[in-house]
């Protein structure tokens, strides 16, 4: 999503973020949960795949049987995470955001924790404004990590929602608030939680997941934050890069990775030996 003015400059900055996420490079998320759980954005492996079996082959005309419904989540577009018999969600209620735990058996709210500031982020001059958090909470063992639309990052306990630490992607990490707000689902990588504040200090930031202390920033990768979450498995440096930007998408076919770099076309072997 780019504005007309300054389009080329923004597309250049965003190219690396798009490529990084498009072909899935850098980290592998690790979670200690059962296979049927859905502990973070896009599931256990962040690939959108469910291993559930024994489901309906076709749906009845009126849809599957409704088990329960709750209307107390508040404003927002946040996805949900599920571990065991608990579901975790976020929303905006009046002047504050909340993260909450819900019983999957009956939809009862087990606990609710206030954090950040509710309200809208967007283009107020045109009325294109959207309230509430946009990301999905990430459950890792006894802790949950979440970011709201203004950049408030929190770590709370699974048991009762008590806040262990919090950081702000803009105020504490020098990030840049995207036009439509942050839409991020934190990635837990071992002892680190990785987020995307964006900006000149580094697009990515890794924090100690237990304390919130900064571990590193991607100082050579300084794109602004856009509307995506990290899901990466490796990276390498392409030799002899062209001076001009390359716009072609990477292609993987028949066990090979193809990269177009201006006048050059590179083919890499991806097959396991």
Secondary structure, 3 states (H helix, E strand, C coil): CCCCCCHHHHHHHHHHHHHHHHCCCCCCCCCCCCCCCECCCCCCCCCCCCCCCCCCCCCCCCCCCCCCCCCCCCECCCCCEEECCEEEEEEEECCEEEEEEEECCCCCEEEEEEECCCCEEEECCCCEEEECCCCCCEEECCEEEEECCCCEEEEEECCCCCEEEEEECCCCCCCCCCCCCCCCCCEEECCEEEECCCCCCCCCEEEECCCCCEEEECCCCCCCCCCCCCCCCCCCCCCCCCCCCCCCCCEEECCEEEEEECCEEEEEECCCC
